[in-house]
Amino acid sequence: MSKLIRNLLLVAPTVAGFVLVSSFSASAQSVSGSDSSSQLLNQINTYSQEGKNRSRNQVTNVNQLRDVSPTDWAYEALRSLVDRYGCISGFPNQTYRGNQPLSRYEFAAGLNSCLNQIERLIASSESVNTEDIDTVNRLSQEFEAELATVGSRLDEIESRTAVLEDSQYSTTTKLEGEVVFGLSGEFNNSDFNEIVFQDRVRLAFVSSFFGEDALYTRIDAGNAGYGFQTTVETGEGENSTEVGVPIETGGLTYNFDNGNNVEIGWLAYYFPIGDKIDVYLPAAFPLWVDFAPSLSPYLDSFTGASGALSSFAESSPIYKIGLAAGGGVGFNFNPIDAVTISAGYFGGDSFSPVSDEDGGLFNEEYSALGQVALSLFDDKLQIAGTYVLGQLGAGSNEIFDLGVGTADATQPFGDGTKVSANSYGVQVALQPLDFVAFNAFGMFTDAQEAVGDGEAEIWSYGAGISLPDLGKEGNLAAVFVGAEPYLASRNSDYLSEDIPIHIEGLYKYQFNDNISITPGLVYIVNPNGGEQEEEDSLVGVLRTTFSF
């Protein structure tokens, strides 16, 4: 046996390596006759990465291979192939794995790569040793069947790639979705409430035009109204009776009811300016947490259905002030890694041109946010201070959205009154260990009538503990306790509500990457602020979330 043949056999695993790091299992499946679309997509994805790995891991000097040293018995063989023909590639981590076994097919694929390299050298009139050519010819005859099989597999994958490229939906857009099935009921006032089965669907088209930007176009549909009732007593003595009244607090994150009609649920564009500024440009239905850090790890899913059950436990109510139907703008500025400065402005009905209806981007109805967030000790401790100004029109003057807060806290001066609300909040998140995280917030709102002397003070606070990956990766156990926004004082009648104490517990079980099921309870003392001595509220939830 000639020296070249011996060398080729010694280094066959490396020769095959750069072709076979990830592609052979996929190509073998394609030959087996399986026509499943998932296998095809996996094959194409593997094939598309092959050339990238090959160019990135091409060896130009044998010393680039970290697990090969001059004392190895195959060192000279490797060096010869690298120096003379350049047909050796390492694995992505710059290793050779010379002791790894290989099949005849794998050896044929490695041989094929060296044949191609020798053909290129001959075509370019570069000198190739006659003895080496004779040896390669004999090897080609010996492995003729295997080489033909490798070629047919590559041809088939290339053909399938061409089919997918011709029929692909878009080169710039991908589809993301979330479907929620919610089974819930109020059990402390069962004579007035029924168990309900509800749904919410979100489909988002996410487009990127230069890699670092993202255009979100989301459509929503659902029938998940809240609508549970508590009971209050009316009349006295023998004439007293219990009646049902709507529960004002405890709204769930997936509560959304448009009769399962399809409509735009969110439209926004993200893009960077340099390395330190990120811009958020919403055109419809924005949230402050779309860009400003809420410091609520694991519980905040941005009104999605993978974190907390309730909107109140998801994040501080300060992020639910002055949410608009129209558009606005938001910025995050990172002067240093540990500091994030956020600022934003939302126009109320920015799409309406009628001034008398509070229309326009810069009319009397708007909201503005400013926040400074600090991240310390490798993100284990985060602290933020937040200010939100809400100028609310007479037609829609609710201070808080998304189902948080009592009626008097949300509309302290009733309907038909323009309101100015200055809100101040502090948020803290602490994760000392990977398996436990804490978060807490406190906020105060000073609300005034735009015309008149009415003034009200509103408070809210809460704290939670989260145990991620409890029992399985992706699982989440959490408990949250706090006071939903309530009216602490109002100068017109000296009203002071009882504190609506919110207690929530949940356990999310992640079946796989796409399906989770979350049972939990939400218990609220004084759910309507205690003004009518209502019964406590106990809502049980079984939430199933499908995401893709």
C-alpha positions in Angstrom: 0.0 0.0 0.0 1.4 3.4 -1.0 2.1 6.2 1.4 -0.8 8.3 0.0 -3.4 5.5 0.4 -2.2 5.0 4.0 -2.4 8.7 4.7 -5.9 9.0 3.2 -7.1 6.1 5.3 -5.6 7.6 8.5 -7.3 10.9 8.0 -10.6 9.8 6.6 -12.6 10.9 9.6 -11.3 14.5 9.2 -11.8 14.4 5.4 -15.4 13.4 6.0 -15.8 15.7 8.9 -16.5 19.0 7.2 -19.1 17.4 4.9 -20.6 15.2 7.7 -20.6 17.4 10.8 -24.4 17.7 10.5 -25.7 16.6 7.1 -25.4 12.8 6.8 -28.3 11.9 9.1 -30.6 14.2 7.2 -29.5 13.0 3.8 -29.9 9.3 4.9 -33.5 10.1 5.9 -34.2 11.6 2.5 -33.1 8.4 0.7 -35.3 6.2 2.9 -38.4 7.6 1.2 -39.9 9.6 4.0 -41.9 12.5 2.7 -42.9 14.2 5.9 -42.7 18.0 5.7 -40.9 18.3 9.1 -38.2 15.9 7.9 -37.8 17.9 4.7 -37.5 21.2 6.6 -34.9 19.7 8.9 -33.0 18.4 5.9 -33.1 21.7 4.1 -32.1 23.6 7.3 -29.1 21.3 7.8 -28.1 21.5 4.2 -28.3 25.3 4.2 -26.0 25.5 7.2 -23.5 23.0 5.7 -21.7 25.4 3.5 -21.5 28.0 6.2 -19.9 25.6 8.6 -17.5 24.4 5.9 -16.2 27.8 5.1 -15.9 28.8 8.7 -14.1 25.6 9.8 -11.7 25.1 6.9 -8.3 24.2 8.2 -5.3 26.0 6.6 -2.8 24.7 9.2 -2.9 21.4 11.1 -2.1 23.3 14.3 -5.6 24.9 14.2 -7.0 21.5 15.3 -6.9 21.8 19.1 -6.9 18.0 19.8 -4.1 17.2 17.3 -0.5 17.4 18.4 2.9 16.5 16.8 3.1 13.4 18.9 0.0 11.9 17.5 0.7 8.9 15.1 -1.5 10.5 12.3 0.0 14.0 12.7 2.1 13.8 9.5 -0.7 12.4 7.5 -3.0 15.2 8.5 -0.3 17.9 7.9 0.4 16.4 4.4 -3.3 16.6 3.3 -3.7 20.1 4.7 -0.5 21.5 3.2 -0.8 19.7 -0.2 -4.5 19.7 -0.9 -6.4 21.8 1.7 -9.3 19.4 1.9 -9.5 19.1 5.7 -12.0 20.8 7.9 -12.5 20.6 11.7 -15.6 20.6 13.8 -17.2 24.0 14.8 -15.2 23.9 18.1 -11.9 23.5 16.2 -11.5 19.8 17.1 -10.6 16.8 14.9 -12.0 13.9 16.9 -9.7 11.4 15.2 -10.8 8.4 17.2 -14.4 8.8 16.0 -15.5 5.7 13.9 -17.0 6.2 10.4 -18.9 4.2 7.9 -18.0 3.5 4.2 -20.5 6.2 3.2 -18.8 8.7 5.5 -15.4 7.8 4.1 -16.8 8.1 0.5 -18.1 11.6 1.3 -14.7 12.7 2.7 -13.0 11.2 -0.3 -15.4 13.0 -2.6 -14.3 16.4 -1.1 -10.7 15.6 -1.7 -11.4 14.4 -5.3 -13.1 17.7 -5.9 -10.1 19.6 -4.6 -7.7 17.6 -6.7 -9.9 18.2 -9.8 -9.8 22.0 -9.1 -6.0 21.8 -8.8 -5.7 19.9 -12.1 -8.1 22.3 -13.9 -6.0 25.3 -12.7 -2.8 23.6 -14.1 -1.3 23.2 -10.7 1.1 20.3 -10.1 -0.4 17.1 -8.8 1.8 14.1 -8.1 1.2 11.3 -10.7 1.4 8.7 -7.9 -1.3 10.5 -6.0 -3.5 10.6 -9.1 -3.2 6.8 -9.6 -4.0 6.3 -6.0 -7.1 8.5 -6.2 -8.2 6.7 -9.3 -8.1 3.3 -7.5 -9.9 4.7 -4.5 -12.6 6.2 -6.8 -13.1 2.7 -8.3 -13.3 1.1 -4.9 -15.9 3.5 -3.6 -17.7 4.1 -6.9 -21.1 3.0 -5.5 -20.8 5.0 -2.3 -19.7 8.2 -4.2 -22.7 7.8 -6.5 -25.0 7.5 -3.5 -23.6 10.6 -1.9 -24.0 12.5 -5.1 -27.6 11.4 -5.5 -28.4 12.5 -2.0 -27.0 16.0 -2.5 -28.9 16.3 -5.8 -32.1 15.4 -4.1 -31.6 17.9 -1.3 -30.7 20.6 -3.8 -33.9 19.8 -5.7 -36.0 20.0 -2.6 -34.4 23.2 -1.6 -35.3 24.8 -5.0 -38.9 23.7 -4.4 -39.1 25.4 -1.0 -37.4 28.5 -2.2 -39.9 28.8 -5.1 -42.9 28.3 -2.8 -41.8 30.1 0.3 -44.2 32.7 1.8 -41.7 35.5 2.4 -38.0 36.1 2.8 -38.6 38.9 5.4 -41.7 37.8 7.4 -42.3 35.0 9.9 -45.5 34.0 11.7 -45.9 33.9 15.5 -49.0 32.8 17.2 -50.6 32.3 20.6 -54.0 30.5 21.3 -55.5 30.4 24.7 -58.2 28.1 26.0 -59.4 29.3 29.4 -61.7 27.4 31.8 -62.6 29.6 34.7 -65.3 30.2 37.4 -66.1 32.3 40.4 -66.8 30.0 43.4 -67.4 32.3 46.4 -70.6 33.7 44.8 -71.6 30.6 42.8 -75.3 31.4 42.8 -74.5 34.4 40.6 -71.7 32.9 38.4 -71.3 30.1 36.0 -68.1 28.2 34.9 -67.1 29.5 31.4 -64.9 28.1 28.6 -63.3 31.0 26.6 -60.7 31.6 24.0 -58.3 34.2 22.7 -56.2 34.0 19.5 -53.3 36.2 18.5 -51.4 35.9 15.2 -48.4 38.2 14.6 -46.6 38.7 11.3 -43.0 39.8 12.2 -41.1 41.4 9.4 -37.4 42.5 9.3 -36.0 44.5 6.5 -32.4 44.9 7.5 -31.9 42.4 10.3 -32.0 44.6 13.4 -35.5 46.0 12.9 -38.9 44.4 13.4 -42.4 45.3 12.2 -45.2 43.6 14.2 -48.6 43.3 12.6 -50.9 41.4 15.0 -54.5 40.3 14.5 -56.6 39.3 17.5 -59.9 37.5 18.1 -61.5 36.3 21.3 -64.6 35.8 23.4 -62.9 35.9 26.9 -64.9 38.6 28.7 -64.4 38.8 32.5 -67.9 39.6 33.9 -67.9 37.6 37.1 -70.1 39.0 39.9 -69.9 39.4 43.7 -72.8 39.9 46.0 -74.0 42.7 48.2 -77.0 43.1 50.5 -79.7 45.5 49.8 -82.5 46.5 52.2 -82.7 45.9 55.9 -84.1 43.2 58.2 -86.7 40.9 56.6 -86.5 43.0 53.4 -82.8 42.4 52.9 -81.8 40.5 49.8 -78.5 39.6 48.0 -77.9 41.0 44.5 -75.1 40.5 42.1 -72.8 43.3 41.0 -69.8 43.1 38.6 -66.4 42.4 40.2 -64.2 45.5 39.4 -60.8 43.9 40.0 -58.9 40.7 39.1 -59.0 40.9 35.3 -57.1 38.0 33.6 -54.3 38.6 31.2 -56.2 36.8 28.3 -59.5 38.7 28.9 -60.4 40.0 25.4 -63.9 39.9 23.9 -64.7 41.0 20.3 -67.1 38.1 19.6 -64.3 36.2 18.0 -64.1 38.6 15.1 -60.8 39.3 13.5 -59.2 42.8 14.1 -55.9 44.5 14.4 -54.6 44.1 17.9 -51.2 45.7 17.6 -49.2 47.4 15.0 -45.7 48.7 15.8 -42.2 49.0 14.4 -38.9 48.6 16.3 -35.5 49.9 15.0 -32.2 50.9 16.4 -30.3 54.2 16.1 -26.7 53.4 16.6 -25.6 51.0 19.4 -27.3 52.8 22.3 -30.8 53.8 21.2 -33.7 51.6 20.4 -36.9 53.2 19.0 -40.5 51.9 19.4 -42.9 53.3 16.9 -46.5 52.1 17.5 -49.4 52.9 15.2 -52.2 51.0 17.1 -52.9 49.8 20.7 -49.4 50.3 22.3 -48.4 49.3 25.8 -45.6 50.9 27.9 -44.2 47.5 28.6 -43.7 47.0 24.8 -40.4 48.9 25.3 -39.9 50.0 29.0 -38.5 47.3 31.3 -41.2 46.3 33.8 -38.9 44.4 36.2 -41.3 41.6 36.7 -39.4 38.4 35.7 -41.4 35.3 34.7 -44.7 37.0 35.5 -44.8 39.6 32.8 -45.7 38.2 29.4 -46.9 41.5 27.9 -50.6 40.7 28.2 -49.8 37.2 26.8 -50.7 33.9 28.5 -47.4 32.4 29.7 -46.8 34.3 32.9 -49.2 35.5 35.6 -52.9 34.7 35.5 -54.1 38.3 36.3 -53.2 41.6 34.8 -52.4 43.0 38.2 -49.8 40.3 39.1 -48.2 40.6 35.6 -46.7 44.0 36.2 -47.2 47.3 38.1 -50.4 49.2 37.4 -48.3 52.2 36.5 -47.7 50.6 33.1 -51.4 50.4 32.5 -52.1 54.1 32.7 -53.0 56.1 29.6 -52.9 53.3 27.1 -54.0 54.5 23.7 -55.9 53.2 20.8 -53.7 55.2 18.5 -50.0 55.7 18.1 -47.0 57.4 19.6 -43.3 56.8 20.1 -41.0 55.3 22.7 -37.2 55.2 23.2 -34.7 53.2 25.2 -31.3 54.7 25.7 -28.4 52.7 27.2 -25.6 55.1 28.1 -23.8 52.2 29.8 -24.8 48.5 30.1 -26.2 48.9 33.6 -28.5 51.8 32.9 -31.6 52.0 30.7 -33.4 55.3 30.3 -36.9 55.0 28.8 -39.2 57.7 27.5 -42.4 57.6 25.6 -45.5 59.4 24.4 -48.9 58.0 23.4 -51.6 60.1 21.7 -55.1 59.1 22.9 -57.1 59.0 19.6 -54.2 60.0 17.4 -56.0 58.8 14.3 -59.1 61.1 14.8 -59.0 64.5 13.2 -61.9 65.9 15.3 -60.7 68.2 18.1 -64.0 68.2 20.1 -63.7 64.5 20.5 -60.1 64.7 21.8 -58.8 63.6 18.5 -55.3 64.2 17.1 -51.8 63.2 18.2 -51.1 66.3 20.3 -54.6 67.2 21.6 -55.6 67.3 25.3 -55.8 63.5 25.6 -52.3 61.9 25.8 -49.9 60.1 28.2 -46.2 60.3 28.7 -43.7 58.0 30.5 -40.2 58.5 31.9 -38.2 55.8 33.6 -34.7 55.0 34.7 -33.8 51.4 35.4 -30.5 50.1 36.9 -29.2 46.5 36.5 -26.6 45.5 39.1 -24.6 42.4 40.0 -24.9 40.7 36.6 -28.6 41.5 36.4 -29.3 39.8 39.7 -30.7 43.0 41.1 -32.8 45.5 39.1 -34.3 48.8 40.3 -36.5 51.2 38.4 -38.1 54.6 39.1 -41.1 55.5 36.8 -43.2 58.6 36.2 -46.4 58.6 34.1 -48.5 61.6 33.2 -52.0 60.8 32.0 -54.2 63.5 30.4 -57.5 61.8 30.0 -60.5 63.1 28.0 -64.1 63.3 29.2 -65.2 60.6 26.8 -62.8 58.0 28.0 -61.3 59.0 31.3 -60.3 55.7 32.9 -56.9 56.1 34.5 -56.1 52.3 34.6 -56.7 49.9 31.7 -56.6 46.1 31.4 -58.8 45.2 34.3 -56.9 46.5 37.3 -58.2 48.8 40.1 -61.6 49.5 41.7 -64.2 51.6 39.9 -63.5 54.7 42.1 -59.7 54.3 41.6 -60.1 54.1 37.8 -62.7 56.9 37.5 -62.3 58.9 40.7 -64.6 61.8 39.5 -67.1 59.7 37.5 -67.9 59.9 33.8 -67.7 63.0 31.6 -64.8 64.7 33.4 -61.4 65.4 32.0 -58.7 64.1 34.4 -55.0 64.8 34.9 -53.1 62.0 36.7 -49.5 62.2 37.9 -48.2 58.7 38.9 -45.0 57.7 40.6 -43.7 54.2 40.9 -40.8 52.1 42.1 -40.1 48.5 40.9 -37.6 46.0 42.1 -36.6 42.6 40.9 -34.1 40.2 42.6 -32.9 36.8 41.4 -30.2 35.6 43.7 -30.3 32.1 42.3 -31.4 30.5 39.0 -34.4 28.8 40.6 -36.0 31.7 42.6 -36.9 35.3 41.7 -38.6 38.1 43.7 -40.3 41.2 42.4 -42.1 44.1 44.1 -43.6 47.4 43.2 -45.3 50.4 44.8 -47.1 53.3 43.1 -49.0 56.5 43.9 -51.3 58.5 41.7 -52.3 62.1 42.3 -55.4 62.7 40.2 -57.1 66.1 39.6 -60.1 67.3 37.7 -59.0 69.3 34.7 -61.9 71.8 35.4 -62.8 72.0 39.1 -61.2 71.4 42.5 -61.6 67.6 42.7 -58.5 65.8 43.8 -57.9 62.1 44.7 -55.1 59.9 45.9 -54.7 56.4 44.6 -52.4 53.7 45.9 -51.2 50.2 44.8 -48.5 47.9 45.8 -47.5 44.2 45.6 -44.8 41.6 45.8 -44.3 38.1 44.3 -42.1 35.1 44.3 -41.4 32.9 41.3 -39.9 29.5 41.1 -38.9 28.9 37.4 -38.2 25.4 36.1 -39.8 23.8 39.2 -40.1 20.1 38.4 -39.2 20.5 34.7 -37.5 23.1 32.4 -40.1 25.7 31.4 -42.4 25.2 34.4 -43.3 28.0 36.7 -44.7 28.2 40.2 -45.6 31.6 41.5 -47.4 33.4 44.4 -48.3 37.1 44.3 -49.9 39.3 47.0 -50.7 43.0 46.8 -53.3 45.7 46.8 -54.9 46.6 43.5 -55.3 50.3 42.8 -57.8 51.8 45.3 -59.0 55.2 46.3 -57.2 56.3 49.4 -58.8 59.7 49.7 -61.0 62.1 47.7 -61.5 65.7 48.8 -65.1 66.0 47.6 -66.6 63.5 50.0 -63.7 62.2 52.0 -64.2 58.7 50.7 -61.5 56.2 51.6 -62.0 52.7 50.2 -61.1 49.4 51.9 -58.0 47.9 50.5 -58.7 45.3 47.7 -56.2 42.6 48.7 -55.2 40.4 45.8 -53.8 36.9 46.4 -52.8 34.8 43.5 -51.1 31.4 43.1 -50.3 29.4 40.0 -48.4 26.5 38.6 -47.5 26.4 34.9 -46.7 23.0 33.5 -44.8 23.1 30.2 -45.7 20.0 28.2 -43.3 20.9 25.4 -42.0 24.0 23.6 -45.5 24.8 22.3 -48.0 23.8 24.9 -48.4 24.7 28.5 -51.3 24.3 31.0 -51.6 26.6 34.1 -54.0 26.0 37.0 -54.4 28.7 39.6 -56.5 30.7 42.0 -57.1 34.4 42.4 -58.6 35.4 45.7 -59.6 39.1 46.4 -60.7 40.6 49.6 -62.9 43.7 49.1 -62.9 43.3 45.3 -64.9 46.5 44.8 -63.2 48.5 47.5 -65.7 47.5 50.3 -68.0 50.4 49.8 -71.1 48.1 49.7 -69.6 45.4 51.9 -69.4 43.0 49.0 -68.4 39.3 49.4 -64.8 38.3 48.6 -64.0 36.9 45.2 -62.5 33.5 44.5 -61.7 32.8 40.8 -60.3 29.5 39.7 -58.6 29.3 36.3 -57.3 26.5 34.1 -55.4 28.1 31.3 -54.0 26.2 28.3 -51.7 28.1 26.0 -50.6 27.0 22.6 -47.7 29.0 21.1 -45.8 28.8 17.9 
